[in-house]
């Protein structure tokens, strides 16, 4: 089952024209998703490309019942980004971050730098969210930041919708500021 818009997702792994149409329809969404989580324009470009390479490899297994191509791509992007964070944590920079980079044109770097700057506050929020358990944080990010429905977020994470709703409630509750406490006049004067 597909969303009806664009080529069938299962064909992108074997049909270059279908992949081109699919790529053009979704590259901006995937790039925004990645740049909200990554500050380096070269890394953002590489991860975006890796998401589409992973999509080509997984296209034959695509099940449209999981919320459509966007939800499927966001799930792939989360895995690609998580894998990159694990890799960079092991290697701690230098050789692993430089190796295998393709050169970007100056316009490409400028465009990615603009997207990264526009997403700076979101990345700051991501750092603040690190205190939440991974499952709760993942649902909150997909719903509040990436605009997925709770059902789509559940599909992207491979969990039941009711589990996603519970995790979302817990995350929102944990992030609420402490309620304003009334101070009595005697406490102010003392």
C-alpha positions as CSV (number, residue, x, y, z in Angstrom):
1,X,0.0,0.0,0.0
2,X,1.4,3.4,-1.0
3,X,0.2,6.9,-0.5
4,X,-0.7,7.3,-4.1
5,X,1.6,10.3,-4.6
6,X,4.7,9.6,-6.7
7,X,6.1,6.3,-7.7
8,X,5.5,3.1,-5.7
9,X,8.2,3.0,-3.0
10,X,9.1,-0.6,-3.7
11,X,10.2,0.3,-7.2
12,X,12.8,2.9,-6.2
13,X,15.4,0.2,-5.6
14,X,15.2,-1.0,-9.2
15,X,13.9,1.9,-11.3
16,X,16.2,4.9,-11.6
17,X,13.4,7.2,-12.8
18,X,11.2,6.2,-9.9
19,X,14.1,6.8,-7.5
20,X,14.7,10.3,-9.0
21,X,11.0,11.2,-8.6
22,X,11.0,9.8,-5.0
23,X,14.2,11.6,-4.1
24,X,13.0,15.0,-5.4
25,X,9.7,14.6,-3.6
26,X,11.4,13.9,-0.2
27,X,14.9,15.3,-0.1
28,X,13.9,18.6,1.4
29,X,12.0,16.9,4.3
30,X,14.9,14.5,5.0
31,X,17.5,17.4,4.8
32,X,15.5,19.4,7.3
33,X,15.2,16.4,9.6
34,X,18.9,15.8,9.5
35,X,20.0,19.5,9.9
36,X,17.8,19.8,13.0
37,X,20.1,17.2,14.6
38,X,23.5,17.8,13.0
39,X,25.5,21.1,12.9
40,X,28.1,20.2,10.3
41,X,27.0,20.9,6.6
42,X,29.2,18.2,5.2
43,X,28.0,15.6,7.7
44,X,24.4,16.7,7.0
45,X,24.8,16.1,3.3
46,X,26.5,12.7,3.9
47,X,23.8,11.6,6.3
48,X,21.0,12.7,3.9
49,X,22.6,10.7,1.1
50,X,23.0,7.7,3.5
51,X,19.3,7.9,4.3
52,X,18.4,7.6,0.6
53,X,21.0,4.8,0.1
54,X,19.4,2.9,3.0
55,X,15.9,3.6,1.5
56,X,17.0,2.0,-1.8
57,X,18.3,-1.1,0.0
58,X,15.1,-1.4,2.1
59,X,12.7,-0.5,-0.7
60,X,11.7,-4.1,-1.5
61,X,10.7,-4.6,2.2
62,X,8.6,-1.4,2.3
63,X,5.1,-1.8,3.9
64,X,2.9,1.2,3.2
65,X,0.8,0.3,6.3
66,X,3.5,1.9,8.5
67,X,2.4,5.4,7.8
68,X,3.6,6.3,4.3
69,X,6.9,7.2,2.7
70,X,7.7,10.2,4.9
71,X,7.2,8.2,8.1
72,X,9.3,5.4,6.7
73,X,12.1,7.8,5.7
74,X,12.1,9.4,9.1
75,X,12.5,6.0,10.7
76,X,15.4,5.3,8.4
77,X,16.9,8.8,9.1
78,X,16.7,8.2,12.9
79,X,18.6,4.9,12.5
80,X,21.2,6.5,10.1
81,X,21.8,9.5,12.5
82,X,21.9,7.2,15.6
83,X,24.5,5.0,13.8
84,X,26.6,8.1,13.0
85,X,26.5,9.4,16.6
86,X,27.6,5.9,17.8
87,X,30.4,5.8,15.3
88,X,31.6,9.3,16.0
89,X,31.5,8.6,19.8
90,X,33.8,5.6,19.2
91,X,36.2,7.5,17.0
92,X,36.0,10.9,18.6
93,X,36.5,13.0,15.5
94,X,39.3,13.5,13.1
95,X,40.0,10.5,10.9
96,X,36.5,9.1,10.9
97,X,34.9,12.4,10.3
98,X,37.1,13.4,7.4
99,X,37.4,10.1,5.6
100,X,35.0,9.5,2.7
101,X,33.7,13.0,2.4
102,X,32.7,14.1,-1.0
103,X,33.5,17.7,-1.9
104,X,30.6,20.1,-1.9
105,X,30.2,23.2,-4.1
106,X,30.4,26.5,-2.2
107,X,26.6,27.1,-2.9
108,X,25.8,23.7,-1.4
109,X,27.8,24.5,1.8
110,X,26.2,27.9,2.0
111,X,22.7,26.5,1.6
112,X,23.3,23.8,4.2
113,X,24.9,26.4,6.6
114,X,21.7,28.5,6.3
115,X,19.5,25.5,7.1
116,X,21.8,24.6,10.0
117,X,21.6,28.2,11.4
118,X,17.8,28.1,11.0
119,X,17.7,24.9,13.0
120,X,20.1,26.1,15.8
121,X,17.3,26.6,18.4
122,X,16.0,23.1,17.6
123,X,19.4,21.6,18.2
124,X,19.6,23.5,21.5
125,X,16.2,22.0,22.5
126,X,17.5,18.5,21.5
127,X,20.4,19.0,24.0
128,X,17.9,19.9,26.7
129,X,15.9,16.8,25.8
130,X,18.8,14.5,26.5
131,X,17.7,14.1,30.1
132,X,14.6,12.2,28.9
133,X,14.7,8.5,28.4
134,X,15.4,7.5,24.8
135,X,11.9,6.1,24.0
136,X,10.1,9.2,25.4
137,X,12.5,11.6,23.6
138,X,12.1,9.8,20.3
139,X,8.3,10.0,20.3
140,X,8.3,13.7,21.4
141,X,10.8,14.6,18.7
142,X,8.9,12.9,15.9
143,X,5.5,14.5,17.0
144,X,6.5,17.9,18.3
145,X,9.5,18.7,16.1
146,X,9.0,16.7,12.9
147,X,5.2,17.0,12.7
148,X,4.3,13.3,12.6
149,X,1.0,12.1,14.2
150,X,1.3,9.8,17.2
151,X,0.4,6.9,15.0
152,X,3.0,7.8,12.4
153,X,5.7,8.2,15.1
154,X,4.7,4.8,16.5
155,X,5.2,3.3,13.1
156,X,8.5,5.0,12.6
157,X,9.7,3.7,15.9
158,X,8.2,0.2,15.5
159,X,6.0,0.5,18.6
160,X,2.3,0.4,19.2
161,X,0.3,3.7,19.0
162,X,-0.8,3.3,22.7
163,X,2.8,3.0,23.8
164,X,3.7,6.1,21.8
165,X,0.9,8.1,23.4
166,X,2.0,7.0,26.9
167,X,5.6,8.0,26.1
168,X,4.5,11.3,24.7
169,X,2.5,12.1,27.8
170,X,5.4,11.2,30.1
171,X,7.9,13.3,28.0
172,X,5.5,16.3,28.0
173,X,4.9,16.0,31.7
174,X,8.7,15.8,32.4
175,X,9.3,18.9,30.4
176,X,6.6,21.1,32.0
177,X,8.0,23.8,34.1
178,X,7.4,23.6,37.8
179,X,4.1,25.3,38.6
180,X,4.4,28.9,39.9
181,X,4.2,28.8,43.7
182,X,2.4,31.6,45.4
183,X,4.5,33.4,48.0
184,X,2.7,34.8,51.0
185,X,3.1,38.4,52.0
186,X,4.7,37.4,55.3
187,X,7.4,35.4,53.4
188,X,8.2,38.5,51.3
189,X,8.5,40.8,54.3
190,X,10.7,38.4,56.3
